[in-house]
C-alpha cells in the first residue's frame, strides 16, 4: 500500500536503497527493467547478484532480470528498511 521510501527520503538520500538479491545461483548479469514493453533495462555491473533499487512504489512493482548459469534451487530475496525482508525459494 505504501512505497518503501518517501519523496524526501529519495531527494536527500536519507535511507539506504532496497536490495533485491538472487542466492544459490551463479549470476552472470543483473538488470533492473525500466520499460518492459520496449525491453529497456539498466544493468548493474558491480555485484549483479544484489540489485540496488531506489524505491518500490506503493501499489506497484519493480521488475528485475538476471542472467544465470543453470541452477536447480535458488532464492529471490527483497530487503527493504521500511518493508522488511521477504524471500521466495524456487
KEZANU-722127 format. One record per residue: residue in one letter; x, y, z of N, C-alpha, C in turn. Coordinates in steps of 0.05 Angstrom, whole numbers, plus 5000, padded with zeros to 4 digits. Each point is the difference from the previous one (the first is absolute). Layout:
! KEZANU-722127
AXYZXYZXYZ;...
END
This chain:
! KEZANU-722127
X501649765000498450245000501750255000;X502350005014501750235002502649954986;X501350214989502649964988502149945022;X502249894992502149935019501750255007;X499850214985501450255006498250244994;X500150205018498550254995501550174980;X498650204989501350174980502450165012;X499750095024502250155013502449815006;X499449755006502149805004501649964974;X498649984977501349974975501650254992;X498850235005501350254992502650055015;X500149945027502350055016501649755007;X499249774989501449755004500449945030;X497850015015500149965029500549715007;X498549824988500149725006501349844978;X501049775006501249834980498049914979;X501049924976498149894980499049735008;X498049904985499149735003501849814985;X500349765010501749804987498449764991;X500249924975498849764990502249824992;X500249765012502349834995499149724991;X501849874987499649724991502249845013;X499249795015501949835014499749724991;X502349854998499949724993500649954970;X500650214985500649974972502350194993;X501549934979502250174991498850214981;X500250255008498850224985502150114980;X499250004975501750124979499550294996;X497450085001499350284997497450055015;X499750245011497650085014499050274989;X497450024995498950244988497450085013;X499450265001497550105008498550084975;X497649904997498450054975498750285004;X500650184982498950275002497550024983;X499949864977497649994983499849724988;X498149855010499649734990499049974972;X498450204991498949994973502250044979;X501850185006502250064981502549855006;X499949835021502349845008502450175007;X499650225015502150175009500849935028;X502549935004501049935026502450165008;X500650015026502450145010501649785014;X502449944990501749795011501650115024;X500249845021501650065022502549824998;X502350124994502449844994501449925026;X499950165020501449935026498049845017;X500849765008498449825016497249964988;X499849874977497449974986498149815015;X500949855019498249825014498250155020;X500950245008498550175019499450264987;X497650044990499250244986499150215019;X500950254996499150225017497850154985;X497750025014497650134989499550245017;X499550244988499550245015497649985018;X497849904989497549975015498149814986;X498449865016497949844989497450165004;X498650084978497750175003497649875014;X498450175013497649905012498049904979;X498849775005498149884981501349964972;X502649965000501549974975501949775002;X501849984980501949785000502650104987;X502149865005502650044987500749744987;X500850014975500749754985503150004997;X501149775007502949964997500449754983;X502549984989500649784983502949925005;X500449745002502749895004500649814977;X502549984992501049794983501849835017;X499249745003501549835018500949754986;X502049865012500749744991497949815011;X499549774987497949825009500349925029;X497750015014500049935029497349875006;X500049815018497649865008498450165020;X501350095021498650145021501250285004;X498350205001501050275005497850155016;X500850225012498250155017500250304992;X497750124996499950294995499250135026;X501650215008499650135026499850304996;X497950125012499650294999500550105028;X501950195003500750125026499550304999;X498150095016499450285001499950095029;X501150235006500050105027497150045011;X498450114983497250065008498249754997;X500549844979498249784994500949735012;X502449995010501049745012501349824979;X500249755007501449804983498049794992;X499849944974498349794990501649844981;X499749735001501449834981498249794989;X500649914976498549794986502049814987;X499649745007501949804989498749864977;X501649944979499049854977501449744998;
END
